[in-house]
């Protein structure tokens, strides 16, 4: 046996969630060697399996490289070691060897016990305060914060394959496609939304202006009114398009109902923005009876929170839009806390930003006519991600109709 070796353990649904296969692949890809010293397979559907492996490397550095990789796939060291902490030397600066988080559930071994890391997101660091650990963005680091360095004492739990049988997210697990039957997928998405809400799960919708431009605004408004959307995350454009459509019947000057250009329609976009400034805010437009329908109207009337994050290209922007990106990011994260399902519709930037804030076990549905948008979000690599390449104007009304049927029959 080579001098440079280490024993690791891994527990969970190792076979059907392919955790063990990924660990084998990582070791071989890095040209390491391994021996399976113990392997216990769970006998029942919900039973966990256990494996003990001896890993060998050519050198200490090579072995450490392999260990860091397998730890990120869910393995832990047989000889339990505590995390290494280093204090931040100044605000918004991490130690050089900081541990960079994944979006998987993570625990740290600290003071002789495992501690769950709170507020889990990808590409952050872990700050330990007292007996608690927090996933923390670089901008929130304060001088003296104790930050985890290296990979020692970290335990990652990859997302499990759903255990309730073949559901929508297993069925679609092979990736995104524009060729699957839209009616069938719409029905399955509707069923999963309905089921999530029946289980009192929080559903967040991330939307872009194409929702309005393609004629799907009424469908989203219905979902909010029926109680199937608990929060809305968007930018300036969705709100402006929605208000233009709700008050003038157009989206960027085009009549949404028949696709024709309205007379002097080019000014409707700015007229909608002006009407919000005239009222003072979107909520005041509703109070004054100026805004009587639409997505923003239903949010306000049904106390559904929304966050509008601004960008450099925004017209206006509306007084409700948050133009400080760090504040907007924080507000997004507050809304996403405890979300069970996130539906991302026709917005690349806001969807990718939201995806980076989510733990890996949150169910994500991405609907966009643009294949790269869907693919980028699917590349997050979780069992729970479903990509649908289709016209949102055709797809969302189908989903809403199916939910309305379920509401009436059940």
Secondary structure as UniProt FT lines:
FT   STRAND          5..12
FT   TURN            14..17
FT   HELIX           19..29
FT   TURN            30..31
FT   STRAND          33..40
FT   TURN            45..46
FT   STRAND          49..56
FT   HELIX           60..71
FT   TURN            72..74
FT   STRAND          76..77
FT   STRAND          84..87
FT   TURN            91..92
FT   TURN            96..97
FT   STRAND          105..110
FT   TURN            111..112
FT   STRAND          113..118
FT   STRAND          125..129
FT   TURN            130..131
FT   STRAND          132..136
FT   HELIX           138..140
FT   TURN            143..144
FT   STRAND          146..149
FT   TURN            152..153
FT   STRAND          154..157
FT   HELIX           168..171
FT   TURN            172..174
FT   HELIX           182..198
FT   TURN            199..200
FT   STRAND          202..207
FT   HELIX           210..213
FT   TURN            214..215
FT   HELIX           217..225
FT   TURN            226..227
FT   STRAND          231..235
FT   HELIX           236..248
FT   STRAND          250..251
FT   TURN            252..253
FT   STRAND          254..255
FT   TURN            256..258
FT   TURN            263..264
FT   HELIX           265..267
FT   HELIX           268..279
FT   HELIX           282..287
FT   TURN            288..289
FT   HELIX           295..301
FT   TURN            302..303
FT   STRAND          305..309
FT   TURN            312..313
FT   TURN            319..320
FT   HELIX           325..336
FT   TURN            337..338
FT   STRAND          339..345
FT   HELIX           348..355
FT   TURN            356..357
FT   TURN            360..361
FT   STRAND          363..368
FT   HELIX           371..378
FT   TURN            379..380
FT   TURN            383..384
FT   STRAND          385..389
FT   HELIX           392..409
//
